Amino acid sequence: MYRLIGSLILATLFMSACSSEKSAETLLEKDGVTGYWRGLIHLQEQEMPFNFEITGSGEDLRMKILNGEEILEVNELQWQGDTLLMPMHIFDTELRAVVESGSMKGIWKKNYAEDYELPFTATRDTFRFPEPAKAPIADVSGKWAVKLLGEDGNDTTKAVGIFEQNGEQLSGTFLTPTGDYRYLEGNVDGNQLQLSAFDGEHAFLFKGTIDKENKDQISGTFWSGKSWNEKWIARRDSSASLPDPNSLTHLKEGYDELAFEFPNLEGEMVSLDDSAYKDKVVIVQLFGTWCPNCMDETIFLADWYRKNKDRGVEIIGLAYEKKDDFEYARNRVQRMVDRLDVGYDFLIAGTADKEAAAKTLPMLNHVMSFPTTIFIDKEGNVRKIHTGFSGPGTGEYYTRFVEEFNLFTDKLLAE
């Protein structure tokens, strides 16, 4: 049901006072760093598990982060004494851990944020959650109508849960109006379910209790990163749906065109009036390199552009980054371009704050989500605005998105 390729992470410290100057070769021989590992991000008094594999030797160590059928590859691992640095792919985050006697101990750090570190440990195991002690009381496969609840118990977000259960093993995701929770993996133990995902930028942990009297109801808690948590409730509903993503963001009354001027990665100002976009269909992507859903969309758009760029279409990525600093933003975007082999244009548009982003494009009613995708016809008219992105982890929803994307762009190109 799920599949994706991407890349991932590890970097900042936990130097052991008693450790000395072990070489990478010594560590490889004594501690056997290659192989499969079970990692734990220790967040909010919870342990969020994930699995990864390290391959290679010497200075050519590589890492694969495993979430269900997703494999995120990280290839810049390096040693600092007995500390292994693991930068997370395109994200400005890292794992950093002392490796000793078949274990790791260190931190997960977001470099762009002040004081954002969480403890990280790992052991040589291949399981994710402990083996269930009880047989599942129900098969939760299928579609669920979900409500994510705020601290006051009121609805904050309506979502659709999609689960696939095979015996005790469970995978799935949650779709929301602004995106999805990517590839979640876990199990069902009696009436308890648990799911997790780690992509380098986000650490997600869902736990839920299946109602013993009504097995079509689940209630639980969701934890994300250092501080975010909320309750969630779900009921089985094969017709569960979300608002039309093409109706959530629109031009304000009196506007029919998009207009902007932002610097490209070389610092040159670029606008839609430039000759490169004249008489062409233009797709504008609002995104950030810190955003995993944006990464998923960029992978799709990069592949689509390689196959269609000669048809009279251009794509412009407007980057909204975590720091209001051109050099920082440029370097993050260039890293993403190189890693994902992206051939379309990128401009540095602003910061990741949605309200601030909306001010850079005042003709929009709001910027509700990263990513947001704007379709412009050959005459410069905005024809559709798609909020959010349902990535490969959503199965049929991703397939449907790809079909609709191709049909609509084909229509614009044929006009």
C-alpha positions as CSV (number, residue, x, y, z in Angstrom):
1,M,0.0,0.0,0.0
2,Y,2.9,2.3,0.6
3,R,6.1,3.2,-1.0
4,L,8.6,6.0,-1.3
5,I,12.2,7.0,-1.5
6,G,13.8,9.8,0.2
7,S,16.8,10.3,2.5
8,L,17.7,11.0,6.1
9,I,19.7,12.0,9.2
10,L,22.0,12.0,12.3
11,A,24.1,14.6,14.0
12,T,25.0,16.4,17.5
13,L,26.6,15.0,20.5
14,F,26.8,13.1,23.7
15,M,30.6,12.8,24.2
16,S,31.5,10.3,26.9
17,A,33.9,11.6,29.4
18,C,35.6,8.3,29.6
19,S,35.8,7.7,25.9
20,S,39.1,8.5,24.1
21,E,40.4,8.5,20.6
22,K,38.9,5.3,19.0
23,S,39.3,5.2,15.3
24,A,36.4,4.4,13.0
25,E,38.1,1.1,12.2
26,T,38.3,0.2,15.9
27,L,34.7,1.0,16.3
28,L,33.7,-1.1,13.3
29,E,35.6,-4.1,14.6
30,K,34.7,-3.8,18.3
31,D,31.2,-2.4,18.3
32,G,30.0,-3.6,14.9
33,V,28.1,-0.4,13.9
34,T,26.8,-1.9,10.6
35,G,23.6,-3.8,10.7
36,Y,20.0,-3.3,11.9
37,W,19.1,-1.1,14.8
38,R,16.1,-0.1,16.9
39,G,16.1,3.6,17.7
40,L,14.1,5.4,20.4
41,I,13.4,9.1,20.4
42,H,12.5,9.9,24.1
43,L,9.8,12.5,23.9
44,Q,7.3,13.7,26.5
45,E,7.8,10.7,28.8
46,Q,7.2,8.4,25.8
47,E,9.5,6.2,23.8
48,M,8.9,6.6,20.0
49,P,10.6,3.6,18.2
50,F,11.9,3.5,14.7
51,N,14.1,1.1,12.7
52,F,17.2,1.8,10.7
53,E,20.1,0.0,9.0
54,I,23.7,1.0,8.7
55,T,25.8,-0.4,5.8
56,G,29.2,0.3,4.4
57,S,32.6,0.6,6.1
58,G,35.2,3.2,7.1
59,E,34.3,6.6,5.7
60,D,31.6,5.2,3.5
61,L,28.9,4.5,6.0
62,R,25.3,4.8,4.9
63,M,22.0,4.7,6.8
64,K,18.5,3.6,5.8
65,I,15.5,4.7,7.9
66,L,12.7,2.2,7.7
67,N,9.0,3.2,8.0
68,G,6.9,0.3,6.8
69,E,7.6,0.1,3.1
70,E,9.4,3.5,3.0
71,I,13.1,3.6,2.9
72,L,14.8,7.0,3.5
73,E,18.5,6.9,2.7
74,V,21.2,8.9,4.5
75,N,24.7,8.9,3.1
76,E,26.8,11.4,5.0
77,L,27.5,9.6,8.2
78,Q,30.8,10.5,9.8
79,W,32.8,9.8,13.0
80,Q,34.0,12.3,15.5
81,G,36.0,10.1,17.9
82,D,33.5,7.5,19.2
83,T,30.5,9.7,18.2
84,L,28.6,8.9,15.0
85,L,27.1,12.0,13.3
86,M,24.0,11.3,11.2
87,P,22.6,14.3,9.3
88,M,19.0,13.8,8.2
89,H,19.0,14.0,4.4
90,I,17.5,17.3,3.1
91,F,16.4,18.4,6.6
92,D,18.4,20.6,8.9
93,T,18.3,18.0,11.7
94,E,20.6,15.3,12.9
95,L,21.2,12.3,15.1
96,R,24.4,12.3,17.1
97,A,25.4,9.3,19.3
98,V,28.2,7.7,21.1
99,V,28.5,4.1,19.8
100,E,29.7,1.5,22.4
101,S,29.2,-2.2,23.0
102,G,26.4,-2.6,20.5
103,S,24.4,0.5,21.7
104,M,24.0,4.1,20.8
105,K,23.3,7.0,23.2
106,G,22.9,10.6,22.1
107,I,20.4,13.2,20.8
108,W,18.1,14.1,18.0
109,K,18.6,17.8,17.2
110,K,16.9,20.4,15.0
111,N,19.7,22.7,14.1
112,Y,17.5,25.6,12.9
113,A,15.6,25.8,16.3
114,E,16.9,27.1,19.6
115,D,17.2,24.5,22.3
116,Y,15.5,21.7,20.3
117,E,17.1,18.4,21.4
118,L,15.6,15.1,22.5
119,P,17.4,12.1,23.9
120,F,18.1,9.3,21.4
121,T,19.1,5.7,22.1
122,A,19.5,2.6,19.9
123,T,20.1,-1.1,20.4
124,R,20.8,-4.0,18.0
125,D,17.2,-5.1,17.5
126,T,14.9,-5.6,14.5
127,F,11.5,-5.2,16.1
128,R,9.7,-1.8,16.4
129,F,7.2,-2.2,19.2
130,P,7.5,-5.2,21.7
131,E,5.8,-8.4,20.5
132,P,2.2,-8.3,21.5
133,A,1.2,-10.3,24.6
134,K,-2.4,-10.8,23.4
135,A,-4.1,-11.5,20.1
136,P,-5.9,-8.5,18.6
137,I,-9.5,-8.2,19.5
138,A,-10.3,-6.7,16.1
139,D,-9.0,-6.1,12.6
140,V,-8.9,-2.3,12.2
141,S,-8.1,-2.4,8.5
142,G,-10.1,0.1,6.4
143,K,-11.1,3.7,6.6
144,W,-11.9,5.7,9.8
145,A,-13.4,9.1,10.5
146,V,-11.0,10.7,12.9
147,K,-11.1,13.8,15.1
148,L,-7.9,15.3,16.6
149,L,-8.9,17.1,19.8
150,G,-7.3,20.2,21.4
151,E,-6.5,20.6,25.1
152,D,-10.1,21.7,25.8
153,G,-11.5,18.7,24.1
154,N,-12.8,20.6,21.1
155,D,-12.2,19.4,17.6
156,T,-9.1,20.9,16.1
157,T,-8.7,18.8,13.0
158,K,-10.9,16.3,11.2
159,A,-8.9,13.6,9.5
160,V,-9.3,10.2,7.7
161,G,-7.4,7.2,9.1
162,I,-6.4,4.5,6.7
163,F,-5.1,1.3,8.3
164,E,-3.9,-2.1,7.0
165,Q,-3.7,-4.9,9.5
166,N,-2.0,-8.3,8.9
167,G,-2.4,-10.4,12.0
168,E,-0.8,-8.3,14.8
169,Q,1.2,-6.0,12.4
170,L,-0.3,-2.6,11.6
171,S,0.5,0.1,9.1
172,G,-1.3,3.2,7.8
173,T,-1.6,6.9,8.0
174,F,-3.8,9.9,8.8
175,L,-4.9,12.3,6.1
176,T,-5.8,15.9,7.1
177,P,-6.9,18.9,5.0
178,T,-3.2,20.1,5.0
179,G,-1.4,16.9,4.4
180,D,-0.8,13.4,5.7
181,Y,1.2,11.8,8.5
182,R,3.2,9.7,6.0
183,Y,4.2,6.1,6.7
184,L,3.1,4.9,10.1
185,E,4.1,1.4,11.3
186,G,3.2,-0.6,14.5
187,N,1.1,-3.4,15.9
188,V,-2.1,-4.3,17.8
189,D,-1.8,-5.9,21.2
190,G,-5.2,-7.0,22.5
191,N,-7.3,-3.8,22.4
192,Q,-4.2,-1.5,22.2
193,L,-2.7,-0.2,19.0
194,Q,0.5,1.8,18.5
195,L,2.0,3.4,15.4
196,S,5.1,5.5,14.9
197,A,7.1,7.2,12.2
198,F,10.4,9.0,12.1
199,D,11.6,10.8,8.9
200,G,14.3,13.0,10.4
201,E,12.2,16.1,10.7
202,H,9.2,14.7,12.5
203,A,8.8,12.1,15.3
204,F,5.2,10.8,15.4
205,L,3.7,8.4,18.0
206,F,0.1,7.3,18.0
207,K,-1.4,5.1,20.7
208,G,-5.1,4.0,20.8
209,T,-7.5,1.8,22.6
210,I,-10.1,-0.2,20.7
211,D,-13.5,-0.1,22.5
212,K,-14.2,-3.6,23.7
213,E,-18.0,-3.1,23.5
214,N,-17.9,-1.3,20.1
215,K,-14.9,-2.4,18.1
216,D,-15.7,0.2,15.5
217,Q,-14.5,2.9,17.9
218,I,-10.9,3.9,18.9
219,S,-9.7,6.6,21.3
220,G,-6.1,7.5,21.9
221,T,-3.3,10.1,22.2
222,F,-0.9,11.5,19.6
223,W,2.6,12.8,20.4
224,S,4.8,14.8,18.1
225,G,8.3,15.9,18.9
226,K,9.3,17.9,21.9
227,S,5.9,19.3,23.1
228,W,2.9,18.7,20.9
229,N,0.3,16.1,22.0
230,E,-3.4,15.8,21.6
231,K,-6.2,13.3,22.0
232,W,-7.9,11.5,19.0
233,I,-11.0,9.6,18.5
234,A,-12.0,7.5,15.5
235,R,-15.0,5.5,14.2
236,R,-15.0,3.1,11.3
237,D,-16.5,4.8,8.3
238,S,-16.0,3.6,4.8
239,S,-17.3,6.9,3.4
240,A,-15.0,9.2,5.6
241,S,-13.8,12.1,3.6
242,L,-12.1,15.5,3.8
243,P,-13.0,18.9,2.2
244,D,-12.1,19.3,-1.5
245,P,-8.4,20.4,-1.4
246,N,-9.1,22.5,-4.5
247,S,-11.6,24.7,-2.6
248,L,-9.6,25.7,0.5
249,T,-7.3,28.3,-0.9
250,H,-8.4,30.8,-3.6
251,L,-7.7,34.3,-5.0
252,K,-9.4,37.2,-3.3
253,E,-12.2,38.9,-5.0
254,G,-10.9,41.2,-7.8
255,Y,-7.9,39.1,-8.6
256,D,-7.5,36.5,-11.4
257,E,-3.7,36.4,-11.5
258,L,-0.7,35.6,-9.3
259,A,2.1,38.1,-9.1
260,F,5.4,38.0,-7.2
261,E,9.1,38.9,-7.6
262,F,11.6,36.9,-5.5
263,P,15.3,36.1,-5.8
264,N,16.5,32.8,-7.3
265,L,19.4,30.8,-5.8
266,E,21.9,33.1,-7.6
267,G,20.2,36.2,-6.0
268,E,18.6,37.4,-9.3
269,M,15.1,38.7,-9.1
270,V,12.5,36.5,-11.0
271,S,8.8,37.1,-11.7
272,L,6.1,35.5,-13.7
273,D,6.5,38.2,-16.3
274,D,9.9,36.9,-17.3
275,S,10.2,35.5,-20.8
276,A,11.0,32.0,-19.5
277,Y,7.3,31.7,-18.5
278,K,5.6,33.6,-21.3
279,D,2.9,31.6,-23.1
280,K,3.5,28.5,-20.9
281,V,1.6,26.6,-18.3
282,V,3.2,27.4,-15.0
283,I,2.9,25.4,-11.7
284,V,3.8,27.3,-8.6
285,Q,4.7,25.2,-5.5
286,L,4.7,26.8,-2.1
287,F,7.0,24.6,0.0
288,G,9.8,24.4,2.6
289,T,12.8,22.1,2.8
290,W,11.8,21.4,6.4
291,C,8.4,19.9,5.4
292,P,8.3,16.1,4.7
293,N,5.0,16.4,2.8
294,C,6.8,19.0,0.6
295,M,9.6,16.5,0.1
296,D,7.1,13.9,-1.1
297,E,5.5,16.4,-3.5
298,T,8.9,17.6,-4.7
299,I,9.9,14.0,-5.6
300,F,6.7,13.7,-7.6
301,L,7.1,17.0,-9.3
302,A,10.8,16.5,-10.1
303,D,10.0,13.2,-11.9
304,W,7.0,14.7,-13.7
305,Y,9.0,17.7,-14.9
306,R,11.8,15.5,-16.3
307,K,9.2,13.7,-18.4
308,N,7.1,16.8,-19.4
309,K,9.4,19.9,-19.5
310,D,9.5,20.0,-23.3
311,R,5.7,20.3,-23.6
312,G,5.5,24.0,-22.7
313,V,5.3,23.8,-18.9
314,E,7.4,25.3,-16.1
315,I,7.5,24.7,-12.4
316,I,8.5,27.3,-9.8
317,G,9.2,26.4,-6.2
318,L,8.7,29.2,-3.8
319,A,10.7,28.3,-0.7
320,Y,9.6,29.4,2.8
321,E,12.4,28.5,5.1
322,K,12.9,28.4,8.9
323,K,15.2,31.4,9.0
324,D,14.8,34.8,7.5
325,D,18.3,34.6,6.1
326,F,18.9,34.4,2.3
327,E,22.2,32.4,2.5
328,Y,20.7,29.9,5.0
329,A,17.6,29.4,2.8
330,R,19.6,29.2,-0.4
331,N,21.9,26.5,1.0
332,R,19.0,24.5,2.3
333,V,17.2,24.6,-1.1
334,Q,20.4,23.9,-3.0
335,R,21.0,20.8,-0.8
336,M,17.5,19.6,-1.6
337,V,17.9,20.2,-5.3
338,D,21.1,18.2,-5.3
339,R,19.8,15.4,-3.2
340,L,16.5,14.9,-5.0
341,D,17.8,15.8,-8.5
342,V,15.3,18.6,-9.1
343,G,15.4,20.4,-12.4
344,Y,12.8,23.1,-12.1
345,D,13.3,26.7,-10.8
346,F,13.4,27.8,-7.1
347,L,13.0,31.2,-5.5
348,I,13.5,32.3,-1.9
349,A,10.2,33.7,-0.9
350,G,10.1,34.1,2.8
351,T,9.8,32.3,6.2
352,A,7.8,29.2,7.2
353,D,5.3,31.2,9.2
354,K,1.9,30.9,7.4
355,E,0.7,34.4,8.2
356,A,4.0,35.9,7.0
357,A,3.9,33.8,3.9
358,A,0.4,35.0,3.1
359,K,1.7,38.6,3.1
360,T,4.2,37.8,0.3
361,L,1.2,36.7,-1.8
362,P,-1.5,39.2,-0.9
363,M,-3.9,38.0,-3.6
364,L,-4.5,34.7,-1.8
365,N,-7.1,34.4,0.9
366,H,-4.5,32.7,3.1
367,V,-1.6,30.2,3.1
368,M,-3.2,27.3,4.8
369,S,-0.6,24.6,4.1
370,F,2.9,23.8,3.0
371,P,2.8,22.6,0.3
372,T,0.2,24.5,-1.7
373,T,0.2,24.1,-5.5
374,I,-1.1,26.8,-7.9
375,F,-1.9,26.1,-11.6
376,I,-1.6,29.0,-14.1
377,D,-2.7,28.7,-17.7
378,K,-0.8,30.0,-20.8
379,E,-2.6,33.4,-20.5
380,G,-1.5,33.9,-16.9
381,N,-4.8,33.1,-15.2
382,V,-4.9,31.1,-12.0
383,R,-7.0,28.0,-12.8
384,K,-6.7,25.9,-9.7
385,I,-5.1,26.0,-6.2
386,H,-4.5,22.7,-4.5
387,T,-4.0,22.8,-0.7
388,G,-1.8,20.2,0.9
389,F,-0.6,16.9,-0.5
390,S,-1.6,13.3,-0.2
391,G,1.7,11.5,-0.6
392,P,2.6,7.9,-1.5
393,G,1.9,6.8,2.1
394,T,-1.8,7.4,1.5
395,G,-2.2,4.7,-1.2
396,E,-5.3,5.3,-3.3
397,Y,-5.4,9.0,-2.4
398,Y,-2.0,9.4,-3.9
399,T,-3.0,7.5,-7.0
400,R,-6.1,9.7,-7.4
401,F,-4.0,12.9,-7.0
402,V,-1.5,11.8,-9.7
403,E,-4.4,11.0,-12.1
404,E,-6.1,14.3,-11.5
405,F,-2.8,16.2,-11.7
406,N,-2.1,14.6,-15.1
407,L,-5.6,15.2,-16.5
408,F,-5.6,18.8,-15.4
409,T,-2.2,19.7,-16.7
410,D,-2.9,17.9,-20.0
411,K,-6.0,20.0,-20.3
412,L,-4.1,23.3,-19.7
413,L,-1.4,22.3,-22.1
414,A,-3.9,21.5,-24.8
415,E,-5.6,24.9,-24.7
